[in-house]
Amino acid sequence: YYFINKFDTNNIDKQDKQTVIIFRNYNSKKVNEMLIFKIRNYCKKKSLKFYLSNNIKLAIKLNLDGVYIPSFNRNFRHLSYSFKINFNIIGSAHNLKEIRNKENQKVEKIFISSLFKKNKNFLGINRFKLLKNLTLKETVALGGVSRKNLKKLKLTKCFAFAGISFFE
C-alpha cells in the first residue's frame, strides 16, 4: 500500500501490480475531483488499485476500488451506503480501542501503526504483534518500513505493509 499526497506519474510507474495506491490529500480543504479522476484513470491504465482516503461518498461516486478510513475518523455513516461488489474498506488504528472501532466500522484490513517510525504512536515489533493478535482482521504494518528493516517485518507475520518513502 503506497500513500501519495500528489499525483506523480514517475513514482506510480515504479510500482508493481500488487501495489495499492491510496490518495490522501489532507493539506487542502477543497477536494479536487478532477485530480482524483486523473489518478484513477492512470492507475486503471497501469492495472493498479486506487483507494481514496477519508471520503467514502466521493470514492463511491468516482467508482474507485475502495476507501481508506484513518484512525481519527470514528463515524459509522458509511454503513448505510450501498457499495459495488469489489469495493474495499480499510482503516488504520494505533491501539486496542481504535482497532475495536475499525472492526465496528466493518473494515476488511486494519493498518496498525507505527511499527518502525519513532513517533508518538511508536509500537515496535512486540507491541505490534500483541495488537495484531487481538483482531481477526488482516493486519497491515504501517510506519517507517524501509529496505533495512524488511527482514524484521517478516517477524510480524502481517498480511502486507504500507508506507510512503519505501515506494519512492
C-alpha positions as CSV (number, residue, x, y, z in Angstrom):
1,Y,0.0,0.0,0.0
2,Y,1.5,3.3,-1.2
3,F,0.2,6.6,0.3
4,I,0.5,9.5,-2.1
5,N,-0.2,13.2,-1.4
6,K,0.2,14.4,-5.0
7,F,-0.1,13.0,-8.5
8,D,3.4,12.0,-9.7
9,T,3.5,9.6,-12.6
10,N,7.2,8.8,-12.1
11,N,6.6,7.2,-8.6
12,I,3.4,5.4,-9.8
13,D,5.2,3.9,-12.8
14,K,7.8,2.3,-10.5
15,Q,5.2,0.2,-8.6
16,D,4.4,-3.4,-9.4
17,K,0.9,-4.7,-10.0
18,Q,0.4,-5.7,-6.3
19,T,0.8,-2.2,-5.0
20,V,-2.4,-0.3,-4.0
21,I,-2.3,3.5,-4.4
22,I,-4.0,5.4,-1.6
23,F,-4.5,9.1,-2.2
24,R,-4.7,11.2,0.9
25,N,-4.9,15.0,0.5
26,Y,-5.1,16.4,4.0
27,N,-3.3,19.6,3.0
28,S,-6.2,21.1,1.0
29,K,-9.7,21.8,2.4
30,K,-11.3,21.6,-1.1
31,V,-11.5,18.2,-2.8
32,N,-10.2,18.3,-6.4
33,E,-12.4,15.7,-8.1
34,M,-10.7,16.1,-11.5
35,L,-7.3,15.3,-9.9
36,I,-8.7,12.1,-8.3
37,F,-10.4,11.2,-11.6
38,K,-7.0,11.6,-13.4
39,I,-5.2,9.4,-10.8
40,R,-8.0,6.8,-11.0
41,N,-7.7,6.6,-14.8
42,Y,-3.9,6.4,-14.7
43,C,-4.0,3.6,-12.1
44,K,-6.5,1.7,-14.2
45,K,-4.2,2.0,-17.2
46,K,-1.3,0.7,-15.1
47,S,-3.6,-2.1,-13.6
48,L,-3.2,-0.7,-10.0
49,K,-5.9,-0.5,-7.4
50,F,-6.7,3.0,-6.3
51,Y,-8.2,4.0,-2.9
52,L,-9.3,7.4,-1.6
53,S,-8.6,8.4,2.0
54,N,-11.4,9.7,4.2
55,N,-14.1,10.4,1.6
56,I,-16.4,7.4,1.1
57,K,-19.1,9.2,-0.8
58,L,-16.6,10.5,-3.4
59,A,-14.9,7.1,-3.7
60,I,-18.3,5.5,-4.5
61,K,-19.2,8.4,-6.9
62,L,-16.0,8.1,-8.8
63,N,-16.2,4.2,-8.9
64,L,-12.9,3.7,-7.1
65,D,-11.6,0.3,-5.8
66,G,-12.0,1.3,-2.2
67,V,-11.6,3.7,0.6
68,Y,-9.2,4.2,3.5
69,I,-10.6,5.3,6.8
70,P,-7.9,7.0,9.0
71,S,-7.8,6.4,12.8
72,F,-9.2,9.8,13.6
73,N,-12.4,9.0,11.6
74,R,-14.8,7.4,14.1
75,N,-18.2,7.8,12.3
76,F,-20.4,5.0,11.1
77,R,-22.4,6.7,8.3
78,H,-20.8,4.7,5.6
79,L,-22.5,1.5,6.9
80,S,-25.8,2.7,5.4
81,Y,-24.3,3.2,1.9
82,S,-24.5,0.6,-0.8
83,F,-21.2,-0.5,-2.4
84,K,-20.3,-2.3,-5.6
85,I,-19.1,-5.9,-5.1
86,N,-15.4,-5.3,-5.2
87,F,-15.4,-2.1,-3.1
88,N,-13.0,-2.5,-0.1
89,I,-12.9,-0.5,3.1
90,I,-9.6,-0.4,5.0
91,G,-8.7,1.6,8.1
92,S,-5.9,2.4,10.5
93,A,-5.5,2.1,14.2
94,H,-2.9,2.8,16.9
95,N,-4.3,1.0,19.9
96,L,-6.9,-1.6,21.0
97,K,-9.8,1.0,21.3
98,E,-9.2,2.1,17.7
99,I,-8.9,-1.5,16.5
100,R,-12.4,-2.2,18.0
101,N,-13.7,0.9,16.4
102,K,-12.4,-0.2,13.0
103,E,-14.0,-3.6,13.5
104,N,-17.3,-1.9,14.2
105,Q,-16.8,0.2,11.1
106,K,-16.6,-3.1,9.1
107,V,-13.2,-2.5,7.6
108,E,-11.6,-5.5,5.9
109,K,-8.0,-4.8,6.7
110,I,-6.6,-2.8,9.7
111,F,-3.4,-0.8,9.3
112,I,-1.6,-0.8,12.7
113,S,1.0,1.9,13.2
114,S,3.6,2.9,13.8
115,L,5.8,-0.2,13.6
116,F,9.2,1.3,13.0
117,K,8.8,5.1,12.8
118,K,9.7,6.6,16.1
119,N,6.8,9.0,16.7
120,K,4.1,9.3,19.4
121,N,2.4,6.2,18.1
122,F,5.5,4.1,18.0
123,L,4.8,0.4,18.8
124,G,7.8,-1.7,17.9
125,I,7.7,-5.3,16.9
126,N,6.5,-6.8,20.2
127,R,3.6,-4.4,20.8
128,F,2.6,-4.6,17.2
129,K,2.3,-8.4,17.4
130,L,0.3,-8.1,20.6
131,L,-2.2,-5.7,18.9
132,K,-2.2,-7.9,15.8
133,N,-3.3,-10.9,17.8
134,L,-6.2,-9.0,19.3
135,T,-8.1,-8.9,16.0
136,L,-9.2,-11.5,13.4
137,K,-8.9,-9.0,10.6
138,E,-6.0,-9.0,8.2
139,T,-3.3,-6.5,9.5
140,V,-1.0,-4.3,7.6
141,A,2.2,-2.8,9.1
142,L,2.4,1.0,8.7
143,G,5.1,3.4,9.6
144,G,8.9,3.5,9.0
145,V,9.2,0.5,6.7
146,S,12.4,0.6,4.8
147,R,14.6,-1.8,2.9
148,K,16.8,-2.2,6.0
149,N,14.0,-3.5,8.2
150,L,12.2,-5.8,5.7
151,K,13.6,-8.9,7.5
152,K,12.2,-7.6,10.8
153,L,8.9,-7.0,9.1
154,K,8.7,-10.8,8.4
155,L,8.7,-11.4,12.1
156,T,5.4,-9.7,12.5
157,K,3.6,-12.1,10.1
158,C,1.4,-9.3,8.9
159,F,-0.6,-9.5,5.7
160,A,1.1,-6.6,4.0
161,F,2.9,-3.3,4.6
162,A,2.2,0.3,3.8
163,G,4.3,3.4,3.5
164,I,5.4,6.5,1.6
165,S,9.2,6.7,1.5
166,F,9.7,2.9,0.8
167,F,7.9,3.2,-2.5
168,E,9.6,6.5,-3.7
